[in-house]
Amino acid sequence: MKKNILLLCGGGGSEHEVSLVSSKYIEKNLNDIGLYNVIKVEIGKDNIFRKLSSDNVQGEVVEMNFKRQLVGSETEDIHIVVPCIHGPPGETGEIQTFFELIDLPYIGCGPEASINCFNKVTSKLWFNALEIPNTPFEFLASMEDKKRAHDLFDRFGKVFVKAASQGSSIGCYQIFKKDELDDALLKAFKYSSYVLVEKMVDARELEISTYEFEGSIYATIPGEINCPSKFYSYEEKYDPNSKTSTEIVAPNLPKEAVEKMRSHAIKAFTHLKLRHLSRIDFFYTVEGEIFLNEINTFPGMTPISMFPKMMENNGHSFNKFFKEIIAKNIL
């Protein structure tokens, strides 16, 4: 008898629709393996759980009970969950906390790792503690701290203002003029209770798939995001008319720089207690500096997403990866 996999998507956050697209890719791969019964459920923007068809058409309302069962018109045992949720409540740790509470296995990072990586302030404090280079920054708990942001701007002449707990460049602003800084801070505080202000660097944007496979941790050769606007905004990431392109293998990188990035990625994966899969993003400046930018604990799986492509290019089957991880963790 096939085991039931709950493929959970949506979440109600700013990346809700992206999660639905990713879920279709994961569903196809899980079905291609042929060993499981995949039950796809969307967490709606109203926080109601609804079954989804393979075409993401909403169906009946269901609930998860403390017996690890999905209850609707019928009751189905759930043996493992794939929480395909970008942003809250998936990458922020809430949904994993619930799974831990009811002792239900799931794929991906645990609650603590998810919280630490999703919060841009917390993650940069971790990078500093691990001596992993990242861009100079200040963080603000309220507008009363804005002098620190102004001092950072005075030092570097241009900064990014970022809501601490958002993904896909939501609540993120490029600031080139000091008189625009306070307005950006106020906007960012609407998305998060903490705001990060960091030096803006002229750099290539590189991504590394970092994951577990057959008992080892792997970090791929970096792929590259080529963004003509130099700001990889939400629209540039997901708009069909985006001019941004990606390369699975970033060209013309010094071997030493590649190995440093891969080493930093594995160090971050290990010490921040990541699990199963992640995408770890870097800046590589024109001066040859390397900065760890951010960690995605459940990276995108859309048709243009880099994570599965870089894994495959690294010689590891995405299907085999999922099959192995599920086999090790399923009830």
C-alpha positions in Angstrom: 0.0 0.0 0.0 1.4 3.4 -1.0 2.3 5.9 1.8 0.5 9.2 1.8 2.6 12.3 1.2 1.1 15.7 2.1 2.3 18.3 -0.3 1.6 21.5 1.5 1.7 24.9 -0.4 0.4 28.4 -0.4 0.7 30.0 3.1 -1.0 33.3 2.6 2.3 35.4 2.5 3.7 37.5 -0.3 5.1 34.4 -2.0 1.9 32.5 -2.0 1.5 32.2 -5.8 5.1 31.3 -6.3 4.6 28.4 -3.8 1.7 27.1 -5.9 3.9 27.0 -9.0 6.7 25.2 -7.1 4.2 22.7 -5.9 3.4 21.6 -9.4 7.0 20.8 -10.1 7.4 18.9 -6.9 4.2 17.0 -7.4 5.3 15.9 -10.9 8.6 14.6 -9.5 6.9 12.8 -6.6 4.5 11.2 -9.0 7.3 10.2 -11.4 8.9 8.2 -8.5 5.7 6.2 -8.4 5.9 5.1 -4.8 3.5 7.5 -3.0 0.0 8.8 -3.0 0.5 12.6 -3.2 -2.2 14.7 -1.5 -1.8 18.4 -2.3 -3.2 21.0 0.0 -3.2 24.8 -0.1 -3.1 27.0 3.0 -5.2 29.8 1.7 -4.8 33.5 2.3 -7.7 33.0 4.7 -5.7 30.3 6.6 -8.2 27.6 5.5 -6.7 24.3 4.3 -8.1 23.2 0.9 -7.3 20.2 -1.3 -5.8 21.1 -4.7 -6.0 19.3 -8.0 -2.8 18.8 -10.1 -3.8 22.0 -11.9 -4.1 23.8 -8.6 -7.9 24.0 -8.6 -9.3 24.3 -5.1 -11.3 21.5 -3.7 -12.8 20.6 -0.4 -11.8 22.1 3.0 -9.7 19.8 5.2 -8.1 19.9 8.6 -5.0 18.3 10.1 -5.6 16.6 13.4 -3.3 15.6 16.2 -3.4 12.0 15.1 -1.5 12.9 11.9 -4.6 12.6 9.8 -6.1 14.8 7.2 -9.8 15.1 7.8 -12.4 16.0 5.1 -15.1 14.0 3.5 -12.8 11.1 4.3 -10.0 10.6 6.8 -6.5 10.0 5.4 -3.4 9.1 7.4 -0.4 11.3 6.6 3.0 9.7 6.7 5.3 12.6 5.8 4.9 16.3 4.7 6.7 18.3 2.0 6.1 21.9 3.1 6.5 23.7 -0.2 5.9 27.1 1.3 8.1 30.1 0.5 8.1 32.6 3.3 5.6 32.3 6.2 4.5 30.0 7.7 6.9 27.6 6.1 10.4 29.2 6.0 9.6 31.0 9.3 9.4 27.8 11.3 5.7 27.9 12.4 4.5 25.0 10.3 7.5 22.9 11.3 6.8 23.6 15.0 3.3 22.1 14.5 4.7 19.0 12.8 7.2 18.6 15.7 4.3 18.9 18.2 2.3 16.1 16.6 5.5 14.0 15.7 4.9 14.1 12.0 7.9 13.7 9.7 8.6 16.4 7.2 11.1 17.4 4.6 13.4 20.4 5.1 14.9 22.5 7.9 13.6 22.4 11.4 11.9 25.3 13.3 15.0 26.9 14.7 17.1 26.8 11.5 14.1 28.2 9.6 13.6 31.1 12.0 17.4 31.9 12.1 17.8 31.9 8.3 14.6 33.7 7.4 15.3 36.7 9.7 17.9 38.8 7.9 19.2 40.3 11.1 19.6 36.9 12.9 21.2 35.3 9.9 23.9 38.1 9.6 24.7 37.8 13.3 25.2 34.1 12.7 27.4 34.8 9.7 29.6 37.1 11.8 29.8 34.6 14.6 30.9 32.0 12.1 33.4 34.4 10.5 31.6 34.1 7.1 32.0 37.4 5.3 28.8 39.4 4.6 28.1 43.0 3.8 28.5 45.7 6.5 25.1 46.4 8.2 23.1 47.9 11.0 19.7 46.8 12.2 16.9 48.9 13.6 14.2 47.9 16.1 12.3 51.2 15.6 12.6 54.6 13.9 14.3 55.8 17.1 17.3 53.9 15.8 17.4 55.7 12.5 20.7 57.5 13.2 22.5 54.2 12.8 21.0 53.9 9.3 22.0 57.5 8.4 25.5 56.9 9.7 25.8 53.8 7.5 24.6 55.7 4.5 27.2 58.4 5.2 29.9 55.8 5.2 29.0 54.1 2.0 26.8 56.5 0.0 24.3 53.9 -1.0 22.5 51.2 1.0 19.8 48.6 0.9 16.9 48.8 3.3 15.3 45.5 4.0 12.4 44.3 6.1 14.1 41.7 8.3 11.5 38.9 7.9 10.4 38.9 4.3 11.4 37.0 1.1 11.6 37.6 -2.6 12.7 41.2 -2.1 9.4 42.2 -0.5 10.0 45.2 1.7 13.4 45.8 0.1 14.5 49.2 -1.2 17.6 50.6 -2.9 18.6 54.0 -1.5 20.9 56.3 -3.4 19.8 59.6 -1.9 19.9 60.2 1.9 16.6 62.2 1.8 14.8 59.0 0.7 16.2 56.9 3.6 13.5 57.6 6.2 10.7 56.9 3.9 12.2 53.5 3.0 12.7 52.7 6.7 9.0 53.5 7.4 7.9 51.3 4.5 10.1 48.4 5.6 8.8 48.6 9.2 5.3 47.9 7.7 6.5 44.4 6.7 8.7 43.6 9.8 9.3 44.6 13.4 13.1 44.8 12.6 14.8 46.4 9.6 18.2 45.7 8.2 20.3 48.4 6.5 23.3 47.2 4.7 26.0 48.5 2.3 25.0 48.2 -1.3 27.8 46.5 -3.4 28.4 46.3 -7.1 28.5 42.6 -7.4 27.5 39.5 -9.4 24.6 37.6 -7.7 25.5 33.9 -7.3 23.5 31.0 -6.0 24.7 27.6 -4.6 22.4 24.6 -4.1 23.5 23.1 -0.8 21.9 19.8 0.2 22.2 16.3 1.7 22.6 13.3 -0.6 23.5 9.8 0.4 24.9 10.8 3.7 27.0 13.7 2.6 26.5 17.5 2.3 27.1 18.9 -1.2 27.5 22.5 -2.4 27.3 23.0 -6.1 29.3 25.2 -8.4 27.6 28.6 -8.3 24.9 29.6 -10.7 24.3 33.2 -11.7 21.5 35.6 -11.8 21.9 38.2 -14.6 19.5 41.1 -13.8 19.7 44.1 -16.1 18.1 46.4 -13.5 20.8 45.4 -10.9 18.0 44.9 -8.4 16.5 41.4 -8.3 13.0 42.5 -7.3 9.9 40.3 -6.9 8.8 41.4 -10.4 12.2 40.5 -11.9 12.0 37.1 -10.3 8.5 36.1 -11.3 7.1 38.4 -14.0 6.8 36.5 -17.3 8.2 39.7 -19.0 11.2 39.8 -16.8 14.5 40.5 -18.6 16.5 38.6 -15.9 18.3 35.4 -17.1 20.0 32.6 -15.2 23.1 30.5 -15.8 23.4 27.1 -14.1 27.2 27.5 -14.1 28.4 31.1 -13.5 31.1 31.8 -16.1 34.6 33.2 -15.6 34.8 32.7 -11.8 38.3 32.1 -10.4 38.6 28.6 -9.0 39.7 29.9 -5.6 36.6 32.1 -5.3 34.3 29.1 -6.2 35.9 26.9 -3.6 35.6 29.7 -0.9 31.9 30.1 -1.6 31.3 26.4 -1.5 33.2 26.1 1.7 31.2 29.0 3.3 28.0 27.4 2.1 28.8 24.0 3.7 29.9 25.8 6.9 26.6 27.7 7.1 24.6 24.6 6.3 26.4 22.7 9.1 26.5 25.2 11.8 23.1 26.7 11.4 21.7 23.1 11.5 20.1 23.2 8.1 18.6 19.9 6.9 18.0 18.2 3.5 18.0 21.2 1.2 18.8 24.9 0.9 19.9 27.5 -1.6 22.7 29.8 -0.3 23.2 33.1 -2.2 26.4 35.1 -2.5 27.6 38.4 -3.8 30.9 38.5 -5.8 32.2 42.0 -6.2 34.2 43.6 -9.0 37.1 43.7 -6.5 36.9 40.0 -5.9 35.2 40.2 -2.5 32.8 37.4 -1.5 29.8 38.1 0.7 27.2 35.6 1.8 23.9 37.3 1.1 21.1 35.0 2.4 20.0 31.4 2.9 16.7 30.0 1.5 15.6 27.0 3.6 13.0 26.0 1.0 14.1 27.3 -2.4 11.9 28.0 -5.3 11.1 25.1 -7.6 9.4 27.0 -10.5 10.4 26.4 -14.1 13.1 29.1 -13.9 14.4 28.2 -10.4 18.0 27.3 -10.0 18.0 24.8 -7.1 17.0 21.6 -9.0 18.9 22.6 -12.1 22.2 23.0 -10.1 21.6 19.8 -8.3 21.2 17.9 -11.5 24.2 19.6 -13.0 26.1 18.4 -9.9 25.4 14.8 -10.9 22.5 14.1 -8.5 19.0 13.2 -9.7 16.3 15.4 -8.1 14.0 12.4 -8.1 16.6 10.3 -6.3 17.2 13.0 -3.8 13.6 13.2 -2.9 13.2 9.4 -2.8 16.1 9.0 -0.5 15.1 11.8 1.9 11.6 10.5 2.1 12.7 6.9 2.7 14.9 8.0 5.6 12.2 10.1 7.3 8.8 8.6 6.5 6.7 7.0 9.3 
